[in-house]
Every structure is written in C-alpha cells, then in structure tokens.
Amino acid sequence: MLKRISALMLAGLTALAVAGCGSSSGGGGASAGDGTITMGFSQVGAESGWRTANTKSVQDSAKTAGITLKFSDAQQKQENQIKAIRSYIQQKVDVIAFSPVVESGWDTVLKEAKNAKIPVILTDRAVDSKDTSLYKTFLGSDFVEEGKKAGKWLVDEYKDSKDPVNIVELQGTTGSAPANDRKAGFQEEIKADPKFKIVASQTGDFTRAKGKEVMEAFLKSTPDIDVLFAHNDDMGLGAIEAIEGAGKVPGKDIKIITIDAVKDGMQALSDGKINYIVECSPLLGPQLMDLAKKVVKNETVPTRVVTEETVFNQEQAKAALPNRQY
C-alpha cells in the first residue's frame, strides 16, 4: 500500500512538473505561475508627437488590462531593438511586441523568439521577412492606403489645372515601412497624370527639426514648389517654419499634405497652414493588449489587423480638434 501511495504521489508531482513546463514553453513563462501576462515592448523612439501618443496608449492600456509591461526605447536604432528583444527572450516574457525601426534584418532575432516559444506581435510597422511564422500578427495602419489617400486629394485638387504641379516630398525614416509604403501609395495615385512631378524627395526622419532643415534646402534648390507631401505631421510642421522663414505662405503659396492627425498638425490644418491630413491613429494600446491575451492563450488571431482611420480637410479639423486625444 505504501509503495502504491508513493507511486501515485510521484505521478502527481510529475504531472504538475509537466504542466508547469508546458505553460512556460507556451508563452515564455515569465509570469505563468500567477496567471498574469508579462509583455516585452520595444518602441522605435520618441521622434514625434504621434510616437509619444502611441507609447502612452500602450502603457495605459497595459495597466488597464492587468498586463505587466517591460518597456524599452530604441532611440531610432535597430541594434537597440534587437538587444531589447534578446533581453526579453532571456527574461522569458510571455509575449513580445515591437514597432520595427526598419523593415529588414529581423529574421535571426525573431527565430530566437520562436525557438523560445514566445509569440511576437508587430505593432504599427511591418517587417519584410518571407517567413510569416516568425510573428503571430501585425497590428497597424495600411500605409500604402494612406499614401493613396494623400494622392487622391492632390489629383482632385488640381483636376481642372493644365499647368505642371511641382511636388517636394519629405520621407520618413529610410527603410521604414511607413516611408516605403506611403511613398508607393502616393506615387500610384499621381502617376497617371504627367503634370504631377516629384521634383525633390528626401528623408526627414519623421522629426520636426529635420523636416525644417530639409525643407530649407528644398526651397533653396527648387524655387518653384507648388506642393509639399510630408510623410508625417511633425515633418510638415517643421517645413512650415522653413516656408514662413522664406517669406512664403504655407497652405497658399505651397499646399501641404501630411499624415498622422496629431493635435499640433490638426491645429495647423485648422489655421489654414496645412491643406489636408490623412489620419494614422497611434491609439493601438487596447487592440494590442487584446491580441496579447489571445496569443498567449494560443488562440487564433488574424495575421493582419488594420486600424480604422479617416481624413481631414480644414473644416473637418476645426470640428474635430476640441476633442482630439493626442
């Protein structure tokens, strides 16, 4: 009888040990014991008002959802993100989420996360890996569609004009998904009409300071500018300073299209200094936490989750601005 009881106890302990290993390997296991979820989140940086709002949304939503958040700021450097992701793997977090600085160069570290059985969620920006099994889902905007929306407005704005339309473009960070895709979408919309010409295009790194600097250079090298297409509000706002510094009137002498719809951008749109803004919402936190809970439980989630967004002209911005959250 004693031998039988001992055997049963041993079997029970073995079952518990196996169950513990299963929980741990299923999602990293940083906090499987107490039922809470630990997320490692690597942010691009704090390059714009949009990014600041995005960070706050993630942090606030984690608290609301009861998810323990380990947060790192990559300061716009891919090597910092890779280091952070490897740190999260070592800490055995339950899920990793990150917004990639650039699209390429992620396969090695994502394979490390996959081998550790830690699910990965891409937020805001995509990667160009051919192995889509390296991440569970991508939550964010359709950047190509954003570029197309900007281009559609421009085509409509100049539909009755026969004169050439000279466009300068302030691109986002070189190699990043939003920069690549917004440029592609915009060009797709305007290419049918030869009067639209992109006469200068350069990165402004999504920052206001660099947007001003590059726009100053554009104004010196390209005196006849009709339109500015900026890949985000912050670069557009920096460009406005340069345009005003050159004695021109933003929104009139040079028409301006931007993407994001942060509060400062919306204010400039309301003031007539920007002509059109395509929204790109940074408030991804609630959706991210919902997806995190599902992937940790090994539930099926869509491989692509697109955020719902709109567009604003000057009158629409005036109506929306009082209730703008970011």
C-alpha positions in Angstrom: 0.0 0.0 0.0 2.8 2.4 0.9 4.5 1.7 -2.4 1.2 2.4 -4.3 0.7 5.7 -2.5 4.3 6.7 -3.2 3.9 5.8 -6.8 0.7 7.9 -7.0 2.3 10.9 -5.4 5.3 10.6 -7.7 2.9 10.5 -10.7 1.1 13.6 -9.4 4.3 15.5 -9.0 5.5 14.5 -12.4 2.2 15.7 -13.9 2.5 19.1 -12.2 6.0 19.5 -13.4 5.0 18.7 -17.0 2.1 21.2 -16.7 4.5 23.8 -15.5 6.9 23.3 -18.3 4.0 23.4 -20.8 2.8 26.8 -19.5 6.3 28.1 -19.6 7.2 27.0 -23.0 3.8 28.0 -24.4 4.5 31.7 -23.8 7.9 32.2 -22.3 6.7 31.7 -18.8 7.7 34.9 -17.1 4.6 35.0 -15.0 2.7 31.8 -15.9 2.6 30.9 -12.2 0.3 33.7 -11.0 -1.8 34.0 -14.1 -0.6 37.5 -15.2 0.9 38.2 -18.5 4.3 39.9 -19.0 4.9 41.8 -22.2 8.2 43.0 -23.5 7.6 46.0 -25.7 10.3 47.7 -27.8 9.4 51.2 -29.1 11.0 52.9 -32.1 11.7 56.0 -30.1 10.1 59.4 -29.3 10.7 61.1 -32.6 7.2 62.7 -32.9 4.0 63.6 -31.2 2.5 60.5 -32.8 5.0 58.2 -31.2 4.6 59.8 -27.8 0.9 59.2 -28.0 1.4 55.7 -29.2 3.7 55.0 -26.2 1.2 56.4 -23.7 -1.6 54.3 -25.3 0.4 51.1 -24.9 1.5 51.9 -21.3 -2.0 53.0 -20.2 -3.7 50.0 -21.9 -1.3 47.6 -20.3 -2.2 48.9 -16.8 -5.9 48.7 -17.6 -5.6 45.1 -18.9 -3.5 44.0 -15.9 -0.5 43.2 -18.1 3.0 43.7 -16.8 4.9 45.8 -19.3 8.6 45.8 -19.8 9.3 48.9 -22.0 12.4 49.9 -23.9 13.0 52.9 -26.2 15.2 52.0 -29.2 16.1 55.7 -30.0 15.6 55.0 -33.7 18.3 52.3 -33.8 17.7 48.8 -35.0 20.5 47.4 -32.9 18.9 48.7 -29.7 15.6 46.9 -30.6 17.4 43.6 -31.3 19.2 43.9 -28.0 15.9 44.6 -26.2 14.2 41.6 -27.8 17.0 39.3 -26.9 16.7 40.7 -23.3 13.0 39.9 -23.3 13.8 36.3 -24.5 16.3 35.9 -21.7 13.7 37.1 -19.2 11.2 34.6 -20.6 8.4 37.1 -21.0 5.0 35.8 -22.2 4.7 37.9 -25.4 6.9 40.3 -27.3 5.6 43.3 -29.2 7.6 45.9 -31.1 7.4 48.6 -33.8 10.3 47.9 -36.1 12.6 50.8 -36.9 13.2 49.4 -40.4 11.6 46.6 -42.4 14.6 44.3 -43.0 17.1 42.4 -40.8 14.8 40.8 -38.2 14.8 37.1 -39.1 17.6 36.0 -36.8 16.2 37.5 -33.6 12.6 36.5 -34.4 13.8 32.9 -34.9 15.3 33.1 -31.5 11.9 34.2 -30.0 10.1 31.5 -32.0 12.6 28.8 -30.7 11.9 30.1 -27.1 8.2 29.7 -27.9 7.5 33.4 -27.2 4.8 34.8 -29.5 5.6 38.1 -31.3 3.2 40.9 -32.3 4.3 43.6 -34.8 2.7 47.0 -34.0 2.4 50.0 -36.3 5.2 48.8 -38.7 5.7 45.6 -40.6 8.8 43.5 -41.4 9.7 42.2 -44.8 10.5 38.6 -43.7 9.3 35.9 -46.1 8.8 33.6 -43.0 5.5 34.9 -41.6 5.5 32.2 -39.0 8.0 34.3 -37.1 5.2 36.6 -35.8 1.6 36.0 -34.9 0.0 39.1 -36.2 0.7 42.7 -37.4 -1.5 45.4 -35.9 -1.4 48.8 -37.6 -2.4 51.1 -40.4 -2.4 50.4 -44.1 0.5 52.8 -45.1 0.0 52.3 -48.8 -3.6 53.3 -48.5 -2.6 56.4 -46.5 -0.3 57.4 -49.4 -3.1 56.8 -51.8 -5.5 59.0 -49.9 -3.0 61.8 -50.0 -2.5 61.3 -53.7 -6.3 61.2 -54.4 -6.8 64.6 -52.7 -4.0 66.1 -54.7 -5.4 64.7 -58.0 -8.8 66.1 -57.2 -7.4 69.4 -56.0 -5.7 70.0 -59.4 -8.2 68.3 -61.6 -9.0 71.4 -63.6 -5.4 72.6 -63.9 -3.3 72.1 -67.0 -0.1 73.5 -65.6 2.7 71.4 -64.1 2.5 70.7 -60.4 5.9 70.5 -58.7 5.9 68.4 -55.6 8.6 68.0 -52.9 8.4 65.0 -50.6 9.6 64.7 -47.0 10.0 61.0 -46.5 10.0 59.1 -43.2 13.0 57.2 -41.9 14.8 55.5 -44.7 13.9 51.8 -45.0 10.9 52.0 -42.6 7.6 50.5 -43.6 5.6 53.8 -43.5 8.2 55.6 -45.6 8.3 52.9 -48.2 4.6 52.3 -48.4 3.4 55.9 -48.2 5.7 56.9 -51.0 4.5 53.9 -53.1 0.8 54.7 -52.5 1.2 58.4 -53.3 3.1 57.7 -56.5 0.5 55.1 -57.5 -2.3 57.7 -57.4 -0.5 60.6 -59.2 1.4 58.6 -61.9 -1.4 58.6 -64.4 -1.2 62.4 -64.9 2.2 63.7 -66.2 1.6 67.2 -64.8 2.4 65.9 -61.3 6.1 65.9 -60.8 8.0 65.0 -57.7 11.0 67.3 -58.1 12.7 66.6 -54.9 12.4 63.8 -52.3 14.5 63.3 -49.1 14.2 61.8 -45.7 13.3 64.0 -42.7 13.4 61.1 -40.3 9.9 61.8 -39.1 11.2 64.7 -36.9 10.2 68.4 -36.9 13.8 69.6 -36.8 14.9 67.5 -39.8 11.7 68.5 -41.7 12.6 72.1 -41.3 16.2 71.5 -42.3 15.3 69.6 -45.5 12.6 72.0 -46.5 15.0 74.9 -46.2 17.3 73.0 -48.6 14.4 72.3 -51.0 13.4 76.0 -51.0 17.0 77.0 -52.0 17.5 74.3 -54.7 13.9 74.3 -56.1 12.4 77.7 -56.2 9.2 76.7 -57.9 7.4 74.4 -55.4 3.6 74.0 -55.6 3.0 71.2 -53.1 4.7 69.5 -50.2 3.8 65.9 -49.3 5.2 65.1 -45.8 5.0 61.5 -44.5 4.0 62.8 -41.0 2.7 65.9 -39.3 5.9 66.7 -37.5 8.0 67.0 -40.6 5.2 69.1 -42.1 5.2 71.4 -39.1 9.0 71.8 -39.4 8.6 72.6 -43.1 6.0 75.3 -42.3 8.7 77.1 -40.2 11.0 76.9 -43.2 8.3 78.1 -45.6 7.4 81.1 -43.4 11.1 81.8 -42.9 11.4 82.1 -46.7 8.6 84.7 -46.8 6.0 82.3 -48.3 2.6 81.5 -47.0 2.1 77.8 -46.1 -1.2 76.4 -47.3 -1.5 79.0 -50.1 1.9 79.6 -51.8 2.7 75.9 -51.1 -0.1 73.5 -50.5 0.7 70.9 -47.8 -0.4 67.4 -47.3 0.6 65.4 -44.2 -0.2 62.1 -42.5 -1.0 61.4 -38.8 -3.5 64.0 -37.5 -1.8 64.7 -34.1 -3.1 67.8 -32.3 -0.4 70.2 -33.5 -1.0 69.1 -37.1 -4.7 69.4 -36.7 -4.2 72.9 -35.3 -2.1 73.9 -38.3 -4.8 72.4 -40.6 -7.5 74.4 -38.8 -5.3 77.6 -39.2 -5.1 77.0 -42.9 -1.3 76.3 -42.9 -1.9 72.6 -43.9 -4.4 71.7 -46.6 -5.2 68.1 -45.9 -4.3 65.4 -43.4 -4.6 61.6 -43.6 -5.2 60.1 -40.2 -2.9 57.5 -38.8 -4.1 56.6 -35.3 -1.5 56.0 -32.6 -4.0 54.6 -30.1 -3.2 51.0 -30.7 -2.9 50.0 -27.0 -6.3 48.5 -26.4 -6.2 46.3 -29.5 -2.6 45.3 -28.7 -3.5 44.1 -25.2 -6.5 42.1 -26.5 -4.3 40.4 -29.1 -1.6 39.7 -26.5 -4.1 37.9 -24.3 -5.3 35.8 -27.2 -1.8 34.8 -28.5 -0.6 33.8 -25.0 -3.6 31.5 -24.8 -2.7 30.2 -28.2 -6.0 31.4 -29.7 -6.2 32.0 -33.4 -5.9 35.7 -34.4 -5.9 37.4 -37.8 -2.5 37.7 -39.3 -3.3 41.4 -40.2 -5.3 43.8 -38.1 -5.9 47.2 -39.7 -6.8 50.2 -37.6 -9.8 52.3 -38.7 -8.9 55.8 -39.8 -10.2 58.8 -41.6 -9.1 62.0 -43.4 -9.5 65.7 -42.6 -9.8 68.9 -44.6 -9.6 72.3 -42.9 -13.3 72.5 -41.9 -13.3 68.9 -40.6 -10.2 69.6 -38.5 -11.9 72.6 -36.8 -14.8 70.4 -35.8 -12.6 67.5 -34.6 -9.9 69.5 -32.8 -11.6 70.2 -29.5 -12.0 66.5 -28.7 -8.6 65.4 -30.1 -6.9 63.0 -27.6 -3.4 63.4 -29.0 
